[in-house]
Amino acid sequence: MVYLKAIGSGLALILLLVPLVRRWALRLGYVDRPGGRKIHKAPIPLMGGLAIYAACVIPLIGYNGWTAQTGAIVTGGTLLLAVGLLDDGFKAKGRDFPVWPRLVVYLITSAVPLGYGIMIAGVRLPGTGILLDFPVWLAWAATMLWVFALTNMINFIDGIDGLASGIVTISSATLLVVSAWKHQMEPGLLAAILVGVCIGFLGYNFHPAKIFMGDAGAVFLGYTLAVVAVNGAFKSATVISIFVPVLALSVPIMDTGFVLLRRLLRGTGIHRADKLHTHHTLMSWGLTQPQTVSFLYLIAISFSLLSVILLLLFS
């Protein structure tokens, strides 16, 4: 019941906040204008990330209080929101925000969970219950790599209407099931809030989108998902259950892997935006935006179901 309340809280807040933020963005001219790689035909408000941040953080503090997880989300999430809104502001003016300041902030933010004691600390051997603790350097490196990668991966797939918000909904729902099964209330509540927030935002963001989450929303969602996974599914994980969050987040992980490989083979910068993402490829084959995101939703749901089956069989 508490998980349903958390979902409802996130849903109610995002439905309240998005119209307010949308009007504010239009008044300020904080919009993503068509042109270049962009496939929308009219200016779209960009400040959805601000509504997503508030709709997640407010109920999180309400349900959990100031815990290590709350501190990690508020500290890291606020940093990412700030640099994301700055990046989106540059976009609204038709300019590109420099990549290196963003990467520095992302790197700093990837270490924030460590400051709150949230890390991938070790792995349990299947059938024995023996916990193999990672050396400190490995625990830090694994945690930072996971958080940094997922923060960017969700941002990478946010290229067409409804894709990122839908994928995060599916991934969050999977992590909620995992947390409930493992009796991990704290990450489960955050996952539930994410489900409600992303379902509500999807109503405004599915094609034709009325608002974009922007970089601010995408990196915040990626970071929050990463923290949920580390504080939940990865905590004292078995060898098998390590694959659960990886499978739950298979679409952004696979898309990023394919894109980076293609960029390396072409000799272009791995950070440069292009049309090599999976959703671009599917649309070049003739699929519409709704068909493309629905196909990718189906893939995400399939891998998420596989992750839950693994959990049930080997936990």
N, C-alpha and C positions, 0 to 999 in steps of 0.2 A: 504493500500500500504506500509506503514512504517513497518508493521509486516512482509510482504513478503521480504522487503529489509533486515530486521534483520535476518530472516531465511537464506537468501542468503549469508549474511556476515559470519554467523557462519559456513555454509556449505563450502564456499570457503576457509576459513582459515583452517578448519580441514583437508580438502583435500590437502592443501599445506603443512601443518605441519606434518601430520602423516608419510609420506615417509621419511622426514628428521629425525624425532625422531626415527623411526624404524631403520634406518641405524646407527644412533648414538648408540642406545641401543645394537645392534648386535656388534658394534665395541668395546663397553665397557664391553661386556659380561653380560649386564643387562637383563637377560632372565629368564623365568620361566621354570625350567627343569622338565621332566616327572618323575613320581614316587609317591608312597603313594596314597593319595586320588585323585591325578590329573589324568585326563583321556586323556589329549593330549599326543601324541607319539613323539613329537620333541620339542626342546627348542623354546619358543615363546617370542619375545621382550616384555618387561614389562612397558615401559615408556609412554604408551598411555595417562596416566593421565596428563602428562606435556603438551601434545598437546591439550587435552580437556580444561585444565585450561587456556592456552593462547588464544585458539579460543573463549572462553567465555568472558574472562576479557577484551581483546582488543576492541571488538565491543561494549561491555557494557559501557566502558568509552567513546567510540566514540559517542554513541547515547545518554547516560544519563548524561555524565559528572560525577563529583564527588558529588553524592547525598548520602543520608543515606544508601540506598540500595547498591550502588556501594561500599561504605566504608565497609559495612558488608560482602559483597562477597569477596572483595580483602583481608580484614583483616583475616576473618575466613577461607577463601579458601586457603590463603597462608600458614597458620598454618597447615591445613589439608594436603595440597600438600607436605609440608616439611616432616611431620611425615609419610605420605604415601609412599613417595619416599625412606625414610629410611627403612621402613618396607619391601618394594619391594627389596631394596638392600640386606637385610638379606636373603630374599627368593632366590635371584640370587646366593647366596653363600651356599644355602642348609641349612640355619639356620632359627630359629623362633625368631622374634622380641618379646620382653616381652610385655605382654598384658597390664600391669598397666600403663606404660608411655603413651600408646595410649589412654587408657580410660581417663587419666588425661587431655590430650590435647583435646579429644572430649568434655569433660565436660567444659573446659575453652571456647572452640569454641562455645558451645551451648549458652553461655552467651553473645557472641559478638554482636548479633543483638540487645540485650537490650541496649548496649552502644550507639547504633545509633537510639534508640527510636522505633525500630521495635519489636512489641510484640502483643500477643493476648490480647487485652485490654478489651474486653467485648462482649456482645451479644445483638442483637435486638430482642425484642419479636415480633413474627409474627402477622401481621395485625394491629400493634399499632405504630410502628416506635420508641418505647421507647427503649433507650439504657441502658442496665444494665452494669455499669462499674465494672470490677473485682477489688478487692483489689490489691494493688501493689504486695503483696507476691504471690497471685494466678496468676496474669498476668505473673510474672517472672517464676513461677514454670511451668505453662502450656506451655510457649514459650520454655523454656529450655528442657522440656521433649519431646516436639514435634521435636525440632531440633536435639537433641541427638539421639532420636529413629530413625528418618528417615536417619540421617547420617549413622547409622549402618545398617539399613535395606537394603539399596541399596548395601552396601558392602556384606551383607549376600547372596543376590541372584546372585551375580556375580560369578557363579560357572561353567557355561557352555557358549560356544561361543554365543555371541549375545543377551544373556538374559537381562542383566542389561541395555545395551545401547538401546535395543528395548523397554523395559518397561519404561525407562526414556523418550524416544521419545513420547510414547503414553500418559504418565502422563503430560509431558510438553505441548503437544498439547491441552490436556483438560484444563489445567490451563490457556493457552493462550485464549481459547474460553471464559472461565469464566472472565478473565480480560477484554477482548474486550467487553463482554456483560455488565460489570459493569463500563466501561469507565475508567479503571485503566491502564493508558498508561505505567507507569514505570515497574510494574511487568509483564505486557504483553510483553514488549520488551525483558525482560530477558528470559521469557518463550519461546519466538520466537527464540532467539539466541540458547537456549538449544535444540530446535527442530532441527534446522539446523546442529548444532554440532553433535548431536547424530545420525541423519540420515547419515551424512557423515562418522562418526566413525563406524557405523554399517556395512558399505560397506567393511571395513577392518576386522571387528570383528565377522561377521557372519561365521558360520562353513563352511570350516575350517579357523579358525582365523589366520590372519597374524600378529596381535598385540593384546595384552591385555591392558586394562585400568589400571590394578593393583589396589591395595588399594588406591593409590593416586587419581586415577580417580573416583573410586566408591564412596569414602567418600566425595570428592568434589561435585559430582553430587547430592548425597543425601542431603548434606548441602544446596546446591543452590536451589534444589526443595523445601526444607523446608522453606527457606527465601522467595521464590516466593509465597508460600501458605500463610505465615503469613502476608506478605506485601500486598497480594491481596485478596484471597478468605476468609481468616480469619478476615480481617479488618472490624470491626463493623458488623460481620456476624449475620445473622438471625439464629434461631435455626435449620432451615432446611438446610441452605447453609453451616453449619458447616460440614455436611456430604459430601459435594461436593469434597473437597480435599481428604477426607478419602477414598471415593469410587474411586477417580482417582488413588489413590496409593494403591488400595486393594491388589494387588498381593504381593508386599513386606511386607505389614502389616500382611496379613494372613499367609504368609510363615514364618515370624518371630514368630508369635504367636504359630503356630503349632510346630515349632522346639523347642522353649523354653519350651513348655508344655511337649514334648517328653523327653527332657533332664532332666527336673525336675522329671518326672515319673521314669526315668532310674537311677536317682541319680548321673548323671555325671555333670561336671561343665558346666554352661550355656554358658561360653565363649569358650569352647573347640570345635574345628572344627570336623565335622563328616559328614556322608552321610544321614542325616535325612531331608534334605531340599526337597521341593516339586519336584524340577527338578531331584534330585537323585531318588526319588520314582518312578516318571514317566519313567525314563530310566531303572529302575530295572524291570518294567513291559514290557519292550521290545521296547519302543519308541526310535528312534534315536535322536541325538541332534537337528537337524532341526525340527523334529516332536514335540519334547518337547517344544522348545521355541515358535513354532507356536501355540501350544495349549495354552500356558500361555499368549501369545499375545492376543489370542481370548478372554480369560477371562478378561484381562485388558481392552480391547476395550469395552466389554459388560458392565463392571462396569463404565467405563468412560462415555459411552452413557447414562447410568442410571443417573449418576451425572449431566449431562447436562440437561436431562429431568426434574430432580428435580428442577434445577435452573430456567428453563423456566416456570415451573408450579407454583412455590411458591415464586419467586422473585417479 
